[in-house]
Amino acid sequence: MSTARRHRLFEAGFRTIAATGADRWLAPLARGRGVILTFHHVRPEAPGAYAPNRLLAITPAFLDHVLTTLRRRGFAVIGLDAVPDRLAGTAGAPFAVLTFDDGYRDNVEHAAPILRRHGVPWTLFVTSDFAGGRGRLWWLELERAIGRLGRVRLPGTAIDLPAGSDAEKSHAFEAVYRHLRAGPEAALLAAIADLCGRAGLRPGDLAAELCLTWDDLRNLARDPMVTFGAHTVSHPMLAKHDAATLRREVEAGRDRLMRELGRPVRHLSYPVGDPTSAGPREFALARDLGFATAVTTRPGHLFAGHADHLHALPRVSVNGCHQSPAALAALLSGVPFLAWNRGRRLNVG
């Protein structure tokens, strides 16, 4: 199933939940004690017809709507530091945690003013190489390379696709992305570097363009409402690497952040964060390194049982493809996860 069709089905499901009122009457069964929301980019520009990473960007107006909806629905917005106690304690009003991954400049330019106006705490997970102006935002490199190319070929594979129109470019991106994600990360990075070269782009340049610098982060660290979390050194899919690389990426990323900002770093976000990128080995290392929590991108709400699995916490993505009141209400109700997680409250294996 294509990504576009999958998102159309999701949106139809969200509308059905809203139309039937299931986000209200099923919420007591489906909703957990709280929810950790995931954001990436916040920016006002509308995406073009070719925007395969549009799911990672929401508008400032929709962020404002998210915060207003949380308040109206009785969610207390708390910091990540408070999550372990909230899970271990008695159930009360639902809580929400706001997390932003990677360390993008637009988080400060467009998100931070809205977050301050609402007076809510938030967490920024920083990839240390990105803050240093290097590192590979490969998913964005791939988008830009295909945007410039008229044809996309991957040597040694059957992928040889036209990329003249926006529709062709979107199809080519999806085919290349799926193929490369299934293989070793070194092969993925090499293939995208090759495509960048053919498109007249230099791999590794996007971090300096899009991400906050260490000076930017030190300025942001003056805000007591911001918690900083580790997001590794170079943003690898950790489960695809050996144990030594895993430890170095997680430990060195955290230590660099603490040195640069002069703050403790108690929380970790696994890059990509799905089961192919973070599993029991990664969860155990995060615990052994002393992180208070570590978050995945496995979808779901937080339940009391997560108190025993603080290094495998699920999150709910605020998806740029679904910036609608119906989608947000459904996600906050927990109803979609009854199906997506097949009735399981915990997905920590």
Residue pairs with C-beta under 8 A, 6 or more apart in sequence:
2 171
2 174
3 52
3 174
4 170
7 55
7 321
7 322
10 321
10 322
10 327
11 321
11 322
11 324
11 326
11 327
13 330
13 336
14 322
14 324
14 326
14 327
14 329
14 330
14 331
14 336
15 326
16 22
17 23
17 326
17 329
17 330
17 333
17 335
17 336
18 325
18 326
18 329
18 330
22 330
22 333
22 335
23 329
23 330
23 332
23 333
23 335
24 333
26 333
26 334
26 335
26 338
27 333
27 334
27 335
29 338
30 301
30 333
30 334
30 335
30 337
30 338
31 94
31 301
31 332
31 333
31 334
32 94
32 300
32 301
32 302
32 303
32 306
32 334
32 345
33 86
33 87
33 91
33 94
33 95
33 301
33 302
33 303
33 304
34 75
34 78
34 83
34 86
34 87
34 94
34 95
34 96
34 97
34 301
34 302
35 75
35 94
35 95
35 96
35 97
35 301
35 302
35 315
35 316
35 331
35 332
35 334
36 80
36 83
36 96
36 97
36 99
36 295
36 302
36 313
36 314
36 315
36 316
37 66
37 96
37 97
37 98
37 99
37 315
37 316
37 317
37 318
38 99
38 101
38 295
38 297
38 315
38 316
38 317
38 318
39 58
39 63
39 98
39 99
39 100
39 101
39 107
39 111
39 318
40 56
40 57
40 100
40 101
40 102
40 104
41 56
41 57
41 58
41 104
41 106
41 107
41 320
42 57
42 58
42 59
42 60
42 63
42 100
42 106
42 107
42 110
42 111
42 114
43 57
43 59
43 60
43 106
43 109
43 110
44 59
44 60
44 61
44 110
47 54
47 57
47 320
48 166
49 166
49 167
50 147
50 166
50 169
50 170
51 143
52 143
52 170
52 173
52 174
52 177
53 139
53 140
53 143
54 320
54 321
55 317
55 319
55 320
55 321
56 320
57 320
58 318
58 319
58 320
58 323
59 323
60 110
60 111
60 114
62 318
62 323
63 110
63 111
63 114
63 115
63 318
64 114
64 118
65 325
65 328
66 318
66 328
67 77
67 114
67 115
67 118
67 120
68 118
69 325
69 328
69 329
69 332
70 77
70 96
70 332
71 118
73 94
73 329
73 332
74 93
74 94
75 93
75 94
75 95
75 96
75 332
76 93
76 94
76 95
76 96
77 95
77 96
77 97
77 98
77 118
77 120
77 121
78 86
78 95
78 96
78 97
78 121
79 97
79 121
79 122
79 123
79 227
80 97
80 99
80 123
80 227
80 229
80 266
80 267
80 292
80 293
81 227
81 266
81 267
81 292
82 95
83 95
83 97
83 293
83 302
83 310
83 313
84 292
84 293
84 307
84 310
86 95
87 302
87 303
87 304
87 306
87 307
87 310
88 304
88 307
91 304
96 332
97 123
98 115
98 120
98 121
98 122
98 123
99 122
99 123
99 124
99 125
99 229
99 269
99 295
99 315
100 107
100 111
100 122
100 123
100 124
100 125
101 125
101 231
101 269
102 125
102 126
102 127
102 130
102 137
102 211
102 231
102 235
103 124
103 125
103 126
103 127
103 130
103 131
103 211
103 212
103 217
103 231
104 210
104 211
104 212
105 210
105 211
105 212
105 216
106 210
107 124
107 212
108 212
108 216
108 220
111 122
112 220
112 223
115 122
115 225
116 223
116 225
119 225
120 225
121 225
121 226
121 227
122 225
122 226
122 227
123 226
123 227
123 228
123 229
123 267
124 217
124 220
124 226
124 227
124 228
124 229
125 228
125 229
125 230
125 231
125 267
125 268
125 269
126 212
126 217
126 228
126 229
126 230
126 231
126 253
126 257
127 135
127 211
127 231
127 232
127 233
127 234
127 235
127 253
127 271
128 232
128 233
128 252
128 253
128 256
128 257
128 260
129 135
129 207
129 233
129 234
129 235
130 137
130 207
130 211
130 235
131 211
131 212
131 213
131 214
131 217
131 260
132 207
132 214
133 207
133 208
133 211
133 213
134 204
134 207
134 208
135 204
135 207
135 234
135 235
136 189
136 192
136 203
136 204
136 207
136 234
136 235
137 206
137 207
137 210
137 211
137 235
138 188
138 189
138 192
138 203
139 177
140 206
140 210
141 192
141 193
141 195
141 196
141 201
141 203
141 206
142 173
142 176
142 177
142 192
142 195
143 173
144 196
144 199
144 201
144 206
145 192
145 195
145 196
145 198
145 199
145 201
146 152
146 163
146 169
146 172
146 173
146 176
146 195
146 199
147 169
147 199
148 199
148 200
148 201
149 163
149 195
149 198
149 199
150 162
150 163
150 164
151 160
151 161
151 162
151 163
151 164
152 159
152 160
152 161
152 163
152 172
152 175
152 176
152 195
153 159
153 160
153 161
154 160
154 176
154 179
154 191
155 194
157 179
159 172
159 175
159 176
159 179
161 168
161 171
161 172
161 175
162 168
162 172
163 169
163 172
176 191
176 195
180 187
180 188
180 191
180 192
181 188
181 276
184 240
185 236
185 237
185 240
185 241
189 203
192 203
193 203
196 202
196 203
197 203
212 220
214 260
217 228
217 260
217 261
218 260
218 261
220 226
221 228
221 261
221 262
221 263
227 267
228 257
228 261
228 263
228 265
229 265
229 266
229 267
229 268
229 269
230 250
230 253
230 254
230 257
230 265
230 267
230 268
230 269
230 291
231 253
231 268
231 269
231 271
232 238
232 249
232 250
232 253
232 271
233 248
233 249
233 252
233 253
233 256
234 249
235 271
236 245
236 249
236 271
237 271
237 272
237 276
237 277
238 246
238 249
238 250
238 270
238 271
238 277
238 278
238 282
239 275
239 276
239 277
239 278
239 279
239 281
239 282
240 276
240 277
241 249
243 281
246 281
246 282
246 285
247 285
247 289
250 268
250 282
250 285
250 286
250 289
251 289
254 265
254 268
254 289
254 291
257 263
257 265
258 264
258 265
266 290
266 291
266 292
266 293
267 291
267 292
267 293
267 294
267 295
268 286
268 291
268 293
268 294
268 295
268 311
269 294
269 295
270 277
270 278
270 282
270 294
270 295
270 296
270 297
271 277
272 278
272 297
273 295
273 296
273 297
273 298
273 315
274 296
274 297
274 298
275 298
278 296
279 349
280 349
282 294
283 294
283 309
283 311
283 312
283 348
284 311
286 294
286 311
287 294
287 310
287 311
291 311
292 310
293 310
293 311
293 313
294 310
294 311
294 312
294 313
295 313
295 314
295 315
296 312
296 313
296 314
296 315
297 315
297 317
298 312
298 314
298 315
298 347
299 314
299 315
299 316
299 317
299 337
299 340
299 341
300 314
300 316
300 334
300 337
300 340
300 341
300 345
300 347
301 314
301 316
301 334
301 337
301 345
302 313
302 314
303 345
303 346
305 345
305 346
306 312
306 313
306 314
306 346
306 348
309 346
309 348
312 348
314 347
316 331
316 332
318 328
318 331
319 327
322 328
330 336
341 347
